Amino acid sequence: MLSVDGDADAAVEARIRTGWNKFRQLVPLLTNKDISLITRGKLYSSCVQNSTLPGSETWPVRKDNEVALQRATMRTVRWMCGDKVEDRFPNKELRERLGIDDTTLILQKNRLRWYGRVLQKEDNEWVKKCMEYEAEGPRQKSGERLWKKTAKHVN
């Protein structure tokens, strides 16, 4: 869901809400001390992260969108680990305890997976033609790029 401006703010906010709703449904399992952190991390990855990031491969994600997704992820991760922000455990360490990937890395993987699928398409298919499409009119100061350049930038 893109806005009129062409950004993904609405999609990111909706997906964060979806992730929180899924997390709240699974709180009894995800915070259960009798279940290992790795098992909780696998459950989190397969249920919460997968409900948060579908369609992210086509989002025109900005840095503030990535920060919002990471912030929501780390709040749930800290809750699962039973840690507070005051405990000062690095985010990377908490993600390693649960065996989950960084949200930015998942976004990059999704984008690259989509890019690979587009490259396999025939040259006359519309989705492949979109890679070369450049919008007419004046460019914004934000430095808009072709989709192809954006996907290569991820590499």
C-alpha positions in Angstrom: 0.0 0.0 0.0 1.8 3.1 -1.3 0.7 6.6 -0.6 0.0 9.3 -3.2 3.6 10.6 -2.6 4.9 7.2 -3.5 6.3 6.3 -0.1 5.6 3.3 2.0 4.8 5.0 5.3 1.2 3.7 5.5 2.3 0.2 4.5 5.0 0.2 7.2 2.7 1.4 9.9 0.0 -1.1 9.0 2.6 -3.9 9.0 4.0 -2.9 12.4 0.4 -3.0 13.8 -0.1 -6.4 12.2 3.2 -7.6 13.8 2.2 -6.3 17.2 -1.2 -8.0 17.0 0.4 -11.3 16.1 2.9 -10.8 18.9 0.2 -10.2 21.4 -1.6 -13.4 20.3 1.6 -15.3 20.9 2.8 -13.6 24.1 2.1 -16.6 26.4 4.4 -18.7 24.2 7.0 -16.1 23.3 7.6 -15.1 27.0 7.3 -18.6 28.5 10.6 -19.3 30.4 10.1 -23.0 30.0 10.6 -22.7 26.2 14.2 -22.1 25.1 15.1 -18.7 23.6 16.1 -20.3 20.2 12.7 -22.0 20.0 10.9 -18.7 20.8 13.1 -17.0 18.2 12.0 -19.6 15.6 8.4 -19.1 16.5 8.9 -15.3 16.4 10.5 -15.5 12.9 7.9 -17.7 11.4 4.9 -16.0 12.8 5.6 -12.4 13.8 8.3 -11.4 11.3 6.5 -13.2 8.5 3.3 -11.2 9.2 5.2 -8.0 9.4 7.3 -8.1 6.2 5.2 -9.5 3.4 5.3 -7.3 0.3 8.4 -5.5 1.7 10.3 -6.4 -1.4 8.4 -3.8 -3.4 8.3 -1.0 -0.8 10.3 2.1 -1.5 11.7 2.0 2.0 13.4 5.0 3.5 15.7 5.1 6.5 12.9 6.3 8.8 10.8 3.3 7.7 13.7 0.9 8.5 14.2 2.6 11.9 10.5 2.2 12.7 10.5 -1.5 11.8 13.7 -2.1 13.8 12.4 -0.2 16.8 9.2 -2.3 16.8 11.2 -5.5 16.4 13.6 -4.7 19.2 10.8 -3.8 21.6 9.3 -7.3 21.0 12.7 -9.0 21.2 13.5 -7.3 24.6 10.0 -8.3 25.9 10.7 -11.9 24.8 14.1 -12.0 26.5 12.8 -10.3 29.6 15.3 -7.5 29.3 14.7 -3.8 29.8 16.4 -1.0 27.9 18.2 0.0 31.1 19.9 -3.4 31.1 22.0 -2.1 28.2 22.3 -5.3 26.3 23.2 -4.6 22.6 20.5 -5.3 20.1 22.8 -7.6 18.2 23.4 -9.8 21.3 19.6 -10.1 22.0 18.9 -11.1 18.3 21.7 -13.7 18.6 20.2 -15.2 21.7 17.0 -15.7 19.8 18.7 -16.7 16.5 16.8 -14.1 14.5 18.1 -11.8 11.7 18.2 -8.1 11.7 15.1 -6.5 10.1 17.3 -4.5 7.6 18.9 -7.7 6.5 15.6 -9.4 6.0 14.4 -6.4 3.9 17.5 -6.6 1.8 17.1 -10.4 1.3 13.4 -9.9 0.3 14.4 -7.1 -2.2 17.1 -9.3 -3.8 14.8 -12.3 -4.0 12.3 -10.2 -5.9 15.0 -8.7 -8.1 16.1 -12.3 -9.0 12.6 -13.2 -9.9 12.2 -10.2 -12.1 15.4 -10.9 -13.9 14.1 -14.4 -14.8 11.1 -12.9 -16.5 10.9 -12.5 -20.3 12.0 -9.1 -21.7 8.5 -8.3 -22.9 6.7 -8.7 -19.5 5.5 -5.6 -17.9 7.3 -6.2 -14.6 10.7 -6.4 -16.3 9.9 -3.2 -18.3 9.3 -1.4 -15.0 12.9 -1.8 -14.1 13.9 0.5 -17.0 11.0 2.9 -16.5 12.0 6.4 -15.4 9.2 8.8 -14.4 8.8 12.0 -16.4 8.8 15.4 -14.8 11.1 17.1 -12.4 12.9 15.0 -9.8 12.6 15.6 -6.2 15.6 16.7 -4.1 15.5 13.3 -2.4 17.4 11.8 -5.4 14.9 9.3 -6.7 16.5 6.5 -8.6 15.4 3.8 -11.0 14.2 0.6 -9.4 17.1 -1.3 -11.0 19.7 1.0 -9.4 17.9 0.7 -6.0 18.1 -3.1 -6.2 21.7 -3.0 -7.2 22.4 -0.6 -4.4 21.3 -3.3 -2.0 24.2 -5.6 -3.1 
